[in-house]
Amino acid sequence: MKKVMQVVAALVILLAVFWAGMHFERFRYDDVCVDMGGGRNPGNFPICVIQIP
């Protein structure tokens, strides 16, 4: 029983780390996009749009 709980705890930790990494990468992508002068398309589509004057 103890072994099963350790495996479950490891899977929960693994999923939490993956979820946090996905959110960090989304934040980093948005930050780089804004730094380059871009923004998201209307509707919050996950694509960086850079407008060149």
Summary of the structure (lengths in Angstrom):
residues: 53
radius of gyration: 18.2
end to end distance: 64.1
largest distance: 64.1
contacts: 99
relative contact order: 0.11
helix: 64%
strand: 11%
